[in-house]
């Protein structure tokens, strides 16, 4: 007579193997491709793809961010390639997709691995307790303030009690200020490096826009830090990715 416990055990082993395969694949890609060289190659390839370029770079962003590659450097590259408007669209959609996928992976295939990561995070217990009390509001504050790095937070949120839809929706909205800021930096950096011909008025307008975006981002970040401090979530002692 078949052992009724065999099927769950096999399913558990299969999930473990799939999770390991996902982690190995993603971390190998991140480890063996230096970020600068990787971005140069991807950017050069994307520039030849015409209308498909933004989609291709968006997919690259998702894979790289899931592999814990720092998203800020990729966001700068997107701004340099596509400008402020299209760059913001690409990064906003890609970062939100990354947050959604990581959240689901943390609740399914990668749960045991993410729990190991959570135990190493001094902030996670406070985050978990704060979310239990404040729900999606705490998620928004966390996205606005770098208490937990973006890539790690994508996975760690999957271990909390916050529902999937509010977590993803609030993440999308709260990540927009920083997204616009870094895309703006990338776009202006491209123009400066290329010696783009602009009138003093155009440069002044770009400067005003950048200053306003930076000011809003800094203000929101400070407000978020104050609120998180009130929720007993402290700033990390080490720099995040």
Secondary structure, DSSP 8 states (H G I E B T S, - for coil): ---HHHHHHHHHHHHHHHHHHHHHHHHHHHHHS-HHHHHHHHHHHHHTSGGGHHHHHHHHHHHHHHTT--HHHHHHHHHHHHHHHHHHHHHHHHHHHHHHHHHHHHHTTTHHHHHHHHHH-TTHHHHHHHHHHHTHHHHHHHHHSTTS-HHHHHHHGGGSS--HHHHHHHHHHHHHHHHHHHHHHHHHHHHHHHT----HHHHHHHHHHHHHHHHHHHHHHHHHHHHHHHTT----SS---
